[in-house]
Structure formats: structure tokens, C-alpha cells
Amino acid sequence: MTQVDRPKLGVAPDGGLTAELERRIVQSLNSEGPSTDPDLAVTAFGDATSQPVRYYVYADVLEELVKAARYRQESATAILMGQFCIDETGPFIEVTAFRDLEYLYGGDALEMTEPLITDVYEELSAEADCNGNHVVGIFAARPKKEATFDRELARLHLSLFNMPYQMALVVDGVADRLAVYARRPRGPFFNAAFSLVERGEKVNETELAQSPAVDEPDFNE
């Protein structure tokens, strides 16, 4: 799925916005994982058996984001959309789309992303039914950073994407590396395993190498 069109803006968020979105997320939780669909091929990258949450990234979404990371040697962000779900195995997150891809051109990632995420939550709060369309994380193109997780990304994540287990998908389009990071409740960030989901035969290798596992960076202070 390629970048989704932005719907019209809805009402401004109020004090009950977070609670209402959480209520809708809970209602949409129960779902079958992609591995149960015979029309989907799921390829694991890393071992997720010890993770509290599994991550599924759809191949067409990743392809577009990797293309964006390679297109310019500039940092960029985009908002990852998808679902928070639970099946018989446990909780998982699906990344099925993205929106608001922005090249930063030296600008502050937090300042440039904050109005975009505010718009998203305003729109979601105005929808009668989220239809499984939730903010599940942030994409960050970080050229020549080897897909590592640094304090700038931690500041962005903790400020705007601070629900437990919301993910950060980091791509270095110059070094051809990628990594997924997330954060446990009141815990440090960790380098997460994920699965690539696509229609058709199972892929042999992703075009980008995963960033090697790192010690859990604690940027929560």
C-alpha cells in the first residue's frame, strides 16, 4: 500500500481525545494475524519469541519508504498507520500504510512532525469508525547513521509516539540498513524483530540488511 491520501480535517481534539482513541483501539484489537492468511507470505527478520509484541510490516509500504530514503540524502519522517491487534499467540502491530512523508532539510524533526501528527489525531477523533486505521509509529530516514537509534529519534518518539510499543522504523538509504525499535511501558527502547508481509511467494532476503542488534539505549530520562 502506498502513501494514503489525507482526509479532510475534522474537529479539533479536546481533553477526551486520548481516551476516545484508546477505546476505539481496544474495540478493534481482536484479529487474525497475517500468518494465518494463505494469500500472504510472511518472512521473519530476527527472533520475536521473547518480544511482548510482534511487528508486521507490509512489503509495499516498506518498498515505498525505502525508495524515499534512497531518493534524497536527507533525513525524513512519515507517520506509520495500521492496527494494534491480538490473536491467539498474543499482541501484534501491523503497518499497512503511511502518510505525511516530509524531508527535513536540516529542520527539527519534532517541530516539523508535531503539526502533522496533531492533524492525524484530529481527523481520527472526527471519524465515527477508525476502521483499523491507527497511528502505530514513526518512519525515520537517517542517511549515514547505520539505522541506529539516537537521542534525536528518542526525543521525537517520546514526545509524539509515546504509547507503549509504538514503533520506530529507521532506514539508512545510503548504507542500505534498516531497524525497528520500540519501547516497553516505563522501559528502555529495544531493537525489535519484525516480519515482512507480502502477497505471493515467500521472499528470500530483504534488499536492506538489518542493523545489528544493539544494547538497549535508555533515552527515557
C-alpha positions as CSV (number, residue, x, y, z in Angstrom):
1,M,0.0,0.0,0.0
2,T,1.4,3.3,-1.0
3,Q,1.1,6.6,0.8
4,V,-2.5,7.3,1.7
5,D,-4.3,10.5,0.8
6,R,-5.0,12.8,3.7
7,P,-8.7,13.1,4.5
8,K,-10.3,16.4,5.3
9,L,-9.6,17.8,8.8
10,G,-12.2,17.1,11.5
11,V,-12.9,18.8,14.8
12,A,-10.1,19.9,17.0
13,P,-9.1,17.5,19.7
14,D,-10.3,18.0,23.2
15,G,-9.4,16.6,26.6
16,G,-11.2,13.3,25.9
17,L,-9.4,12.6,22.6
18,T,-6.8,10.2,24.0
19,A,-9.4,8.2,26.0
20,E,-11.7,8.0,23.0
21,L,-9.0,6.8,20.6
22,E,-7.9,4.2,23.2
23,R,-11.5,3.0,23.5
24,R,-11.6,2.5,19.7
25,I,-8.3,0.8,19.6
26,V,-9.5,-1.7,22.2
27,Q,-12.6,-2.4,20.2
28,S,-10.6,-3.2,17.1
29,L,-8.0,-5.4,18.9
30,N,-9.1,-9.0,18.1
31,S,-7.9,-10.0,14.7
32,E,-6.2,-12.9,12.9
33,G,-2.5,-12.4,12.2
34,P,-1.1,-12.3,8.7
35,S,0.5,-15.7,9.1
36,T,-3.0,-17.3,9.1
37,D,-3.9,-15.9,5.6
38,P,-3.0,-18.3,2.8
39,D,-2.7,-15.5,0.4
40,L,0.1,-13.8,2.3
41,A,3.7,-14.7,2.6
42,V,5.3,-13.8,5.9
43,T,9.1,-13.6,6.3
44,A,10.7,-13.1,9.7
45,F,13.7,-10.9,10.3
46,G,15.0,-11.6,13.7
47,D,13.6,-13.7,16.6
48,A,10.4,-12.3,18.1
49,T,9.7,-15.1,20.5
50,S,10.9,-13.1,23.5
51,Q,9.1,-9.9,22.5
52,P,5.9,-8.9,24.1
53,V,4.6,-7.6,20.8
54,R,5.1,-8.9,17.2
55,Y,5.6,-6.4,14.3
56,Y,4.4,-7.0,10.8
57,V,5.4,-4.5,8.0
58,Y,3.7,-4.9,4.6
59,A,6.2,-5.1,1.8
60,D,4.6,-2.4,-0.4
61,V,4.8,0.1,2.4
62,L,8.4,-0.8,3.1
63,E,9.3,-0.6,-0.5
64,E,7.9,3.0,-0.8
65,L,9.7,4.1,2.4
66,V,13.0,2.6,1.3
67,K,12.6,4.3,-2.0
68,A,12.0,7.6,-0.2
69,A,15.1,7.1,2.0
70,R,17.2,6.4,-1.1
71,Y,15.8,9.2,-3.2
72,R,17.5,12.0,-1.3
73,Q,20.4,12.1,1.1
74,E,18.2,14.0,3.6
75,S,16.6,13.0,6.8
76,A,12.8,12.4,6.5
77,T,9.9,11.3,8.6
78,A,6.5,9.8,7.9
79,I,3.6,8.6,10.1
80,L,3.1,4.9,10.2
81,M,-0.6,3.8,10.1
82,G,-2.1,0.4,10.8
83,Q,-3.6,-1.7,13.5
84,F,-3.0,-2.8,17.1
85,C,-4.2,-6.4,17.3
86,I,-4.4,-9.5,19.4
87,D,-4.7,-13.1,18.2
88,E,-4.3,-16.5,20.0
89,T,-0.5,-16.1,20.1
90,G,-0.6,-12.6,21.6
91,P,-0.5,-8.9,20.7
92,F,0.9,-7.7,17.3
93,I,1.1,-4.5,15.3
94,E,0.6,-4.2,11.6
95,V,2.0,-1.4,9.5
96,T,-0.3,-1.2,6.5
97,A,0.2,2.4,5.2
98,F,2.0,5.6,5.8
99,R,1.2,9.3,5.4
100,D,2.8,12.8,5.6
101,L,6.2,12.0,4.3
102,E,8.4,15.0,4.9
103,Y,12.1,15.7,4.1
104,L,13.5,17.7,6.9
105,Y,16.3,19.6,5.0
106,G,18.1,20.3,8.3
107,G,14.9,21.2,10.2
108,D,14.0,19.9,13.6
109,A,12.2,16.6,13.3
110,L,10.0,17.2,16.3
111,E,8.9,20.7,15.3
112,M,8.1,19.6,11.7
113,T,6.3,16.4,12.7
114,E,4.2,17.7,15.6
115,P,1.6,19.6,13.5
116,L,1.3,16.6,11.2
117,I,0.5,14.2,14.0
118,T,-1.9,16.7,15.5
119,D,-3.8,16.7,12.2
120,V,-3.9,12.9,12.2
121,Y,-5.4,12.7,15.7
122,E,-7.9,15.4,14.9
123,E,-9.1,13.5,11.8
124,L,-9.2,10.2,13.7
125,S,-11.2,11.8,16.5
126,A,-13.8,13.0,14.0
127,E,-14.3,9.6,12.3
128,A,-17.2,7.5,13.5
129,D,-15.2,4.4,13.0
130,C,-11.4,4.2,12.8
131,N,-11.7,1.1,10.6
132,G,-8.4,-0.3,12.0
133,N,-6.7,2.9,11.0
134,H,-4.4,3.9,13.9
135,V,-1.1,5.6,14.4
136,V,1.3,2.8,15.1
137,G,4.6,4.5,14.9
138,I,7.1,6.8,13.0
139,F,9.3,6.2,10.0
140,A,12.7,8.0,10.0
141,A,15.1,8.2,7.1
142,R,18.5,8.8,8.6
143,P,21.3,8.8,5.9
144,K,24.7,7.7,7.0
145,K,23.5,6.7,10.5
146,E,23.5,2.9,10.0
147,A,19.9,2.8,11.2
148,T,20.9,3.4,14.8
149,F,18.6,4.9,17.4
150,D,20.0,8.2,18.8
151,R,18.8,10.9,21.2
152,E,17.1,12.9,18.4
153,L,14.9,10.0,17.5
154,A,14.2,9.2,21.1
155,R,13.1,12.8,21.7
156,L,10.8,12.6,18.7
157,H,9.4,9.2,19.7
158,L,8.9,10.0,23.4
159,S,7.2,13.3,22.5
160,L,4.8,12.3,19.8
161,F,4.7,8.5,19.6
162,N,4.8,7.5,23.2
163,M,2.2,4.8,23.5
164,P,3.9,1.6,24.6
165,Y,5.2,-0.4,21.7
166,Q,4.6,2.2,19.1
167,M,7.4,1.5,16.7
168,A,10.2,3.5,15.0
169,L,11.2,2.2,11.6
170,V,14.6,3.6,10.8
171,V,16.2,3.4,7.3
172,D,19.6,4.5,6.2
173,G,19.2,4.7,2.4
174,V,22.9,5.3,1.9
175,A,24.3,2.4,3.8
176,D,21.2,0.2,2.9
177,R,20.4,-0.7,6.5
178,L,17.1,-0.7,8.5
179,A,16.0,-1.4,12.0
180,V,12.8,-1.4,14.1
181,Y,12.8,0.0,17.6
182,A,10.1,0.2,20.2
183,R,9.7,0.8,24.0
184,R,8.2,-1.2,26.7
185,P,5.9,0.6,29.3
186,R,8.2,2.7,31.5
187,G,11.2,0.8,30.0
188,P,14.1,1.4,27.6
189,F,13.9,1.2,23.8
190,F,14.8,-2.2,22.3
191,N,15.9,-3.3,18.8
192,A,12.8,-5.3,17.7
193,A,12.5,-8.3,15.3
194,F,9.8,-7.9,12.6
195,S,8.1,-9.8,9.8
196,L,7.7,-8.7,6.2
197,V,4.3,-9.4,4.7
198,E,3.6,-9.7,1.0
199,R,1.3,-11.4,-1.4
200,G,2.7,-14.3,-3.3
201,E,5.7,-16.5,-2.6
202,K,7.9,-16.0,0.4
203,V,10.9,-13.7,-0.1
204,N,14.4,-14.9,0.3
205,E,16.1,-11.7,1.5
206,T,15.2,-8.1,2.0
207,E,17.1,-5.7,-0.1
208,L,18.4,-3.9,3.0
209,A,20.4,-5.5,5.8
210,Q,19.1,-5.3,9.3
211,S,21.0,-3.0,11.6
212,P,22.8,-5.3,14.1
213,A,21.3,-5.7,17.5
214,V,22.4,-3.0,19.9
215,D,22.5,-2.7,23.7
216,E,19.1,-1.2,24.8
217,P,19.6,2.5,24.7
218,D,17.8,4.2,27.6
219,F,16.8,7.6,26.3
220,N,13.8,7.9,28.6
221,E,15.2,10.4,31.0
